[in-house]
């Protein structure tokens, strides 16, 4: 019994419509994005800077 080789059919997937949809979605989200006021700028209360001296080198110790 001899098996016949079957030729694989190539399927063409159209990439252009997928890329078009991806760029349309990207453009939509970029153009319609409106950040909330809290995301634009916020103030922080930070502690004053302190010099770090790991071994007391500045004091001679």
LOLUMVEX-735538 format. One record per residue (C-alpha): residue number from 1; x, y, z. Coordinates in steps of 0.1 Angstrom, whole numbers, plus 5000, padded with zeros to 4 digits. Layout:
BEGIN
<n:NUM&c1:X&c2:Y&c3:Z>
...
***
This chain:
BEGIN
<n:1&c1:5000&c2:5000&c3:5000>
<n:2&c1:5016&c2:5032&c3:4989>
<n:3&c1:5006&c2:5065&c3:5005>
<n:4&c1:5003&c2:5095&c3:4983>
<n:5&c1:5019&c2:5128&c3:4993>
<n:6&c1:4994&c2:5156&c3:4997>
<n:7&c1:5004&c2:5191&c3:4987>
<n:8&c1:4999&c2:5216&c3:5015>
<n:9&c1:4976&c2:5244&c3:5004>
<n:10&c1:4989&c2:5279&c3:5012>
<n:11&c1:4963&c2:5302&c3:5027>
<n:12&c1:4968&c2:5339&c3:5021>
<n:13&c1:4959&c2:5360&c3:5052>
<n:14&c1:4953&c2:5396&c3:5043>
<n:15&c1:4975&c2:5416&c3:5067>
<n:16&c1:4965&c2:5451&c3:5054>
<n:17&c1:4930&c2:5452&c3:5070>
<n:18&c1:4944&c2:5441&c3:5104>
<n:19&c1:4971&c2:5468&c3:5103>
<n:20&c1:4946&c2:5494&c3:5093>
<n:21&c1:4923&c2:5485&c3:5122>
<n:22&c1:4953&c2:5485&c3:5146>
<n:23&c1:4963&c2:5520&c3:5135>
<n:24&c1:4927&c2:5533&c3:5137>
<n:25&c1:4923&c2:5520&c3:5172>
<n:26&c1:4957&c2:5535&c3:5182>
<n:27&c1:4948&c2:5568&c3:5167>
<n:28&c1:4914&c2:5568&c3:5184>
<n:29&c1:4928&c2:5562&c3:5219>
<n:30&c1:4956&c2:5587&c3:5215>
<n:31&c1:4933&c2:5615&c3:5203>
<n:32&c1:4905&c2:5609&c3:5228>
<n:33&c1:4928&c2:5605&c3:5259>
<n:34&c1:4921&c2:5632&c3:5284>
<n:35&c1:4941&c2:5628&c3:5317>
<n:36&c1:4924&c2:5635&c3:5350>
<n:37&c1:4935&c2:5667&c3:5368>
<n:38&c1:4952&c2:5645&c3:5395>
<n:39&c1:4973&c2:5628&c3:5368>
<n:40&c1:4987&c2:5661&c3:5354>
<n:41&c1:5005&c2:5676&c3:5383>
<n:42&c1:5005&c2:5670&c3:5421>
<n:43&c1:5024&c2:5685&c3:5450>
<n:44&c1:5044&c2:5665&c3:5474>
<n:45&c1:5056&c2:5673&c3:5509>
<n:46&c1:5091&c2:5658&c3:5512>
<n:47&c1:5114&c2:5657&c3:5542>
<n:48&c1:5145&c2:5679&c3:5540>
<n:49&c1:5176&c2:5664&c3:5526>
<n:50&c1:5200&c2:5648&c3:5551>
<n:51&c1:5236&c2:5641&c3:5544>
<n:52&c1:5243&c2:5604&c3:5548>
<n:53&c1:5276&c2:5596&c3:5566>
<n:54&c1:5279&c2:5558&c3:5568>
<n:55&c1:5309&c2:5556&c3:5592>
<n:56&c1:5313&c2:5590&c3:5607>
<n:57&c1:5340&c2:5598&c3:5582>
<n:58&c1:5332&c2:5635&c3:5582>
<n:59&c1:5335&c2:5637&c3:5620>
<n:60&c1:5368&c2:5618&c3:5621>
<n:61&c1:5354&c2:5587&c3:5637>
***
